[in-house]
Amino acid sequence: MGRPKVLLLGKIDHAHVAWSTISDIADVIQPKATNREDFIAESRSGAFDGVGAAYRTFDSVDITGKVDGELLDALPASIRFLCHNGAGYDQIDIAACTARGVRVSNTPTAVDDATADIAIWLLLGALRNLSAGINALRAGNWRGSPLPAPGHDPQGKILGILGMGGIGRNMAAKARAFGMRIRYHNRSRLSPALEDGAEYVGLETLLAESDVLSLNLPLNVSKPGRVCRFHDRPLRLTESALLQPSTRHSIAAPQFALMKPGIVIVNTARGAVMDEAALVDALASGRVSSVGLDVYEKEPEIHPGLLANPNVLLVPHLGTWTQETQQKMEEWAIDNVRLAVSEGRLKSIVPEQEALAA
Ligand SMILES: O=CC(=O)O
């Protein structure tokens, strides 16, 4: 048997030393293609034959498109592991991978600090409505005229966290330092140790009583036609018990209608967990007073209603964009490749495939 083969989709920018440990044990293949059509043709030509594991970056979607059934069918059947560099893996159809025996890993934990940090920055900036002042200053109008309305202090306010995973819990700890009271909603309640004093409430209470709502839930996209809803609703998945319900548009017009008037929203998860058009309406009506966003429904496109609104603080998906965190994420994903090649297992298999963990 020859040396194992690893497919590199995207680039290694930081963890060169860690990556050299992969080239020590495997032949690394990089595609020549720069778009999906050519990538599929390249794969069908046999260029990736024998590859057992692939490392992919978020930006490699520009080369391959989404990892769906069509792409997987074009890849050699030898692929058993897909190691994604990123916490969110909504670019990957996990059901399609599962059906083809491809195990998928992501990089949880590594992203927690940086993402929670930017969430806190957006939270404070949106509470203080800094965007209006920043825009006025850049336009040469100092603070603007009339002055932007004064913002709000975080102290004593309720922060409602929707999705209390690693990032949500990290954010809760940081928000406590600003005197915020933490509530959360998840599909299921956490252990007291993980709650760390945060109060578990139903989604409706979270929406109705939070002063600030932070979205920290993953984007899970279910197939059209499959009945699956978010939160405490009957889940009628027919194909695979491994699939989670869809979180797309978890926050849409009916949820905005339940929110405390004047609520501030922060989204560092994925744009599509919130209906962006409904958010524009909720800002216009004043139901939402201000918002801090790192992610957008159709990145890099941004809804013009968000760009035009001075109460919207915008960052171009930079949540994990620090040298330290980029390094940690690459190292984490490379650990997964190394384990896949040398031991046939992953360090952080995605939760939907937990039952497949070796
Ligand atoms: O958005 C960043 C990530 O998914 O890691």
The ligand as an ORCA input file, in Angstrom:
! r2SCAN-3c Opt
* xyz 0 1
  O     -17.540     31.826     11.139
  C     -16.605     31.260     11.600
  C     -16.575     29.846     11.848
  O     -17.551     29.162     11.504
  O     -15.581     29.353     12.377
*
